[in-house]
Amino acid sequence: MKILWVIAGGLWPVNAGGRQRSLNIISQLAYHHRLTVLATHDTGDDVEGLQRTLSRCQTVQSFPFKIPKAGTLRFAAALLRSWLTTYPVDIWKSHVPELSKEVSRLLSNEDFDLCIVDFLSTTANIPKLRRIPTVLFQHNVEHIVWKRLSQLDRKPWRRAILGLEWRKMRRYESQACRRFNLTLSVSDIDRDILIAEAPGANVQSFPTGVDTDYFVPNDWNENSTELVFTGSMDWYPNEDAILYFVDFILPLIRNEAPDVTLNVVGRNPTNRTKTAATRAGVTVTGTVPDVRPFMGRSAVYVVPLRVGGGTRMKIFEALSMGKAVVSTTVGAEGLPLIDNKHFLRADNPRDFAAAVLRLLRDTTKRKSLGSAGRQLVVDHYSWPQVAREFEVKCLDVVSKHRC
């Protein structure tokens, strides 16, 4: 197949779950198909590194664009402008004129078999297509993320804004799913939500993956008092998770185990995160070249997420390294994990603290969870296996379009 892959966001360096998922699938598809990749990049993104990494692709082109972040004047301006339209702000702020023009130019001048639109926000840059089939790659059910944000926010005026945004997002997301020939979600839960919201849309799921050759059990000495969390710290659900853990869970753990430490590993931590971490004696690393040493030294990998959608690749990475995981239901949502076999589930501060303390004290249980988790991902969720499932679904939609 000749495939046009479009994403209104960066792909390299791989410092976020979505980037990792997209990059690995693109890399696997490029072994057997001709790919043209159009992306955008922000300050600090490495375009040359992306082109080297995707050297098997026919073309990799990236356009400079800084997506407005929440809390900035550019975001506030985008929010105000979006209120004059039916578009949610997350879609409005992701329109990149140069990217849109290049998408239209390529689709007019070249014969592609398929266009893959990566993330709902990228749809702001895609014209209505009838000549070739299109696939929408949904890493999350976006309106659910916004809805959960609105439910957690304590300020009435912000809850009202978020309430408006999640409803606009739900309407837009439903329309987008019906517009595309195929929508691919990363879990059965997300698939069922999208089908319910967009009757008649072709929505299918495929699993998330992990590099089981990179994330492996290692020889780093495990510290029985060390916890770790990894994730992009400029993504609000991750920030909320750490603030929640530091304020409500960690004090309960330290009441019984005062020496317990936490490493928060991920790019661009906010000032709120750094202030809370300093107050609680928690280490916030920012960007690191390799997360594995931090994960390897930890006794327990914690995922105290209260907001989110899609699936958390961070859990698969921890399991692939044979680590014991404690997660909320939201954190493990959409993953084929069995509580007390592959991880421990806990949804309130007291239960979460108790689960962490249990694992810190029980080496045998830690090893049992880690071993079962490693076996699960090796057997079913390596990237070649996952990308092949993605490929089969794309081939099927192309075949049906030609009939």
N, C-alpha and C positions, 0 to 999 in steps of 0.2 A: 504493500500500500504506500501511496504518497500522502503523508500526513502533515497538516499544519497544526502546530501546537501553540496556543496563545495563553499567556499569563500576564496579568497586570500586577506584577510583583517580581521580586528578585528570586534567584535560584541558587546563587553561590555568593558567599560561603554557606554551607549547610548548617545553619544555626537555628532552624525551626523545623517542627515536625512536618508541616506542609511542604516545605522545600525538599526535605529528605524523601518524602513519599513521591513527589513529582519527579525529582531528579533520578531516582532509582528506576521508576517505570519508563521514563524517557530513555535512559541508558539501555535498558533491556530491549525495548522496542527497536532501538537503532541497530541492533544486531541483524534484524530481518526486514526492516522497512526503511523508507526514505523519509526522514523527518526534517522539517523546517521549524525552528523554534523561535518565537518572538516573545520577548520578555521586557521588563523594565528594571532599572537598577537605581538604588539610592546611594548616597555617600557611604563609602566603606564596602559596598558590594564589588566583587572582583569579576569584571566582565571577561577579561582574558583567562582567568582561572576557569570560568564557566565554559568558555569555548574550548579550552584544553580538555576539560572533563567530558564534554559532549562532542569530542572530535569525530565520532562515528556519524553524527548528524550531518546532513547536507549543508544546512545553514543554521547559524545561531546568531541572532541579532538582538541587541538590547538597547532600549531608549532610556535616557536619564529622566527620572521622575521621582519626586519626593511626595509620597502619599501623606496627606495631613493627618497628624496624630491628635487624638483626643486631648483637650486641654490647651491646644495652641490656637492662635488667632486664625490661622488658615482653616483649621477644623471648624471653628465657630462660624466663619464666613461660609464654608461649604454647607454647614447645617442650616443656616438661615436661607441660603439659596435653594436648598433642597425642599424647604417647606413650601416653596412656590410651585412645586411639582409633585407628581405622584411617586417620585423616586425616593427610596431611603437614602440617608446621608452616606452610608457605606458604599452604595452604588454610585451616587453622584460624584463623590470625591475620587473615584477610581477611573474616571474618564481621562485617557491620555491621548490628546489629539494626534501626535506623531504615530503612536501605535495604531490607532484607528485607521489612519490613512494608509499605513503599510499593510494592514490586514485587507482592506478593500482593494488595494492595488494588486496584491498577490492573488487574491481570489478572482480578480478580473482577468489576470494575465496568465495564470498557471492552472493546470488541470490536477487539482488535488482530489484524492479519493475520500478524504475525511478531514473534518476540522474538530479538534479537541479544545474545548474552552475550559481552562483550569481555574477553578474558584468562581463562585457566583458573581463576585465583584468585577471579574473580567468581562462579563456580558455587556457592560457599558461600552465596550469597544468593538462589538461584533455586529455587523449588519444582518438584516434578515436574509437567511439563506434558504434557497429551495433547490439549487442545482446539485449541491453535495450534502451528504448527511452530516449532522453535527452531534457531538457528544458533550454534555455538560458534566464536568468532573467536580462533584460536591464533596469536599473534605469535611464539611459540617452541615447540619441543618441550621442555616444562619439565623432564622427568626427565633429558634429555640435559645440560641446563645443570648440574643438581645432580650428575650422574655425573662430568662433567668437573671440577667443583670438588673432588669427593672424590679424583680421580686426581692432582690437582696439590698437594693439601694435604700438608705435610710432617709435621704432628703426628699421631701414631697415634690419639689419642683423638678428634681432630676428624674424621679420615678415617672412623673407625667411625660417628660420628654422621651424617656426610654419606652414608655408604654405606647406612645405614638409611633416611635421608630420600629418596634417589633411588629406592630400591626401592619405598617407599610411594607416591612420586609417580608412578612408572611404572604401578603398579596403579590408582591413582586416575584418572590421565590416560586409561588404556585404558577404564575404566568410563564416564568422561565422554563420550568420543568415541562410544561405543555408545548412550549415553543421548540424544544430540541427533540431530535429523533430518539435520543437515549440520554437519561440522566443516570450517572453512576455514583452511588453512595458507598461509604466505607464501612457500613454495618447494616445488618438486617433491621435494627431499630430505626435508624435514619431512613432506610428505604420505606418502611411502613408508615412513618410520619409523613413523608413526602407524597406517597400514594394517597393517603387520606386527604391531604391538602390540595392535591392536583389530580382529581379523578380523570382517568383516561390517559394520563401521562405514562410513558414507558420508563419506569424507574427500576433499576436493578442494583444489586449490591455485590461487592467483592471485598475480600479481607484486606486489612493492612498488613504490612510486612516488616521485616527486620533483617539487617545484615548479620547473619549468624556466624559468619567468618570473622567479622570485625569485633562484634560484641560477644566475647567468649569469657568463660571463667578463667581467672588469672592467678598469678602468684603474689599479688599485692597482699600484704598482711592485713587481715580484717580487724578493725578496731571495734570491740564489743560495746563501745559507748558512742559510736558515731552514726549519725543519720545523714541522708542526702536527698535532695530534690533537684531535678534538672529540668530546664525549660526556658523558653524565651521570656525574660522578665519584663519586656515591654508589651506583653500581651496581658490584658487586664485579668482574665481568669487565673493566670499563674500568680500575678501579684496578689489577688484576693486570697488565693489558696495559702500563700506564705503568711500574709497578715493574719488570717484566721488561725493558722497553725501556731504562730508566735504568740498571739494574744490568748488563745483559749486551750490549746492542746499541750504545747511545750511546758507551761507551768505545772500541769498535772503530772507530766512525765518526771520533771525535775523534783517534784515533791518526794518521789520515791527513789530517783536516780539522779542526784545533783550533778554528776559529771557528764551527763549526756550533752553532746554537741550536734549542731546541724550545719551542713554546708548547702548553700543555695547557689547552684551553678547554672549560669545562663546570661545571655547578652542583655545589655541596657537596663539594668535594674533602676527602678524609679527612686526618687528621693524618699518617698514614703516607705518603700521597702528598706532602703539603707538606714533610715532613721529608726525604724522598728527593730531591725536586725542589731544595730549598735546597742540599743536599749536592752535587748534580750541576750546579748553575747552570742549572736549568730554570725557565721561567716558568709558574706556575699561576695562571690568571686568576680562577677561580670563575665565577659567572654573569656573562654579558655581554649587552648589549641586541641585539647582532648579531654572529654568528660570521663573516660574510662578509669583513670586513677582514682578520681573522687568516688565513683561508684564502687570500684573494687575494694577500697578501704572501708566502705560503710558496712555496717551490720544490717541495716534496714533501709530500704528505699521507700520514701513516703510520698503519697499522692493525695493531699487533702483538698482536692478540687471541689468547689461547690457550683461552678459555672462552666459550661463548655458544651461542645457538640462533637459529632464524629467519633473518632477513636484516638486514644492517647498512645502514640508510638513509644513514648518514654517508658511505659510499662513493659512493652515487648523488649525494649533494649535492656531493661533491668533483668527481666526473666532470662534473656539470652545469655546474660553474664552470670546466671545462677544465683541472683540475689533474691532475698525475701522481701516481699512487697506488702505494705499496708495501704489500702486505698478506700476512698469513699465510693459509693455506688456510681456517682457521676464520673469519677475518675476512671473507673473500669468499664464504663458504659460502652456497649457495642463490642466488647472483646469476649472471646469464647472461654472465659475463665470460670473455674469452680471455686467458690469460697471454701477456704480451709484445705484446698488441695494445691491450687496455684498461687493463691494470695490470701490475705485476711481482709475482710471488708468491715468497715466501721463508719457510721454516719453521724456520730455526735462526738463531741470532744472527749467525754469520759471513756467511751468504747474505743475510740482511736488511740488514746493514751494507753489504755489497758492492752490493746493489741500490740503496740510497739514494745511495751515493757515485757510482755510475754515472750516476744521474739528475742529481745536483748538478753533474756535470761536462759533461753532454751536453744542451744546451738543445734541440737538434733532437729528441732522443728524448722529452724532457719534453713538448714541444708535440705530437708525434705521438700519444702516449698520451692526452693531454688532449683533443685534437681527436676521436679515435675514441670516447672515453668520452662526450663531449658529444653526439655524433651518435647514439650508441646510446640514451641516455635521452630525447632529444628525439623520436626516431622511435617509441619504444615505451612509455615509462614515465612520461609526464606523469600527474598525478593524475586528470584527466577520463577518460583512457583506462583507468586502473587501476580507478577507481570504477565505471565502466560494466561491467567484467568481474565485479566483486563484485556489482553489482546484478543482472546476468543470472542468476548462480547463486542468489541469493536468490529471484528471481521463479520460478525453476524449482522450488525446494523448496516454495514456497507453492502453485504450480499442482498439484504432485503430491499435496500434502496434501489438496487439495480434491477430488481424484478418488476 
